């Protein structure tokens, strides 16, 4: 087995993972190519643990690239070099294999998401990122469909990828260059949060729930609340919280918004679900007043949840009566 990725790569990965404005919970992934090996974050692990735990899995780069051309199932499970440890490569491994730069870092950057969920935001990002080797990629389901869209949008020189309704990829020759380029993009896209200060509702929370005062603006600011009810805006929201938030507790849904009062999270919610509630707040609080937000839509939500699209539409229609 070849040596694992370098210490500076692990430190950079952990720093991304510990910053809730870049990565939330198990989201995001980084990779490093060393010789013929692509070291990629394993599925279900957290970038925040990159310095403390074996979160990277070695994949045969050539075999992973062949999956882009339809050899294999697109998961790159077959390309894992040492299968004895049971780690599976990230669902997003194929785009790490596609992008030829040695270091690739993918985050669900809040500042990028604010731009990437909004048609006006994507136009603004084009101006703010002018002069950088940037590609704008339309929304596709994570996995091979997204990787194919990236392949269509990029050139060999592309180092910054803005993924509509999803996030950011930065690629470069080494860790120092990727770290610096990511900092540059974050600074260019930075937007201040607006809205009401966090507040603790006076009412007792519903049974089995707690108010999350840090995100109370989601329930108090009318526009923010309307956006939270109107849809979901990026994949991890759907995966961890389900589709658009509702105004009453529902089985299988970890959070709901009590209009004018607060956001209630189930007491048995996971840290990832809590992180995704914070992320929704952080994104919507930064959306400028004159920008619209484009939800993923029911078809994309059903695809993310592996639900039959037609059954999903019928279930939604039944619930809305
Ligand atoms: Zn992602």
Boltz pocket constraint, residues with backbone or C-beta under 6 A from the ligand:
constraints:
  - pocket:
      binder: B
      contacts: [[A, 28], [A, 92], [A, 106], [A, 107], [A, 108], [A, 142], [A, 166], [A, 167]]
      max_distance: 6.0
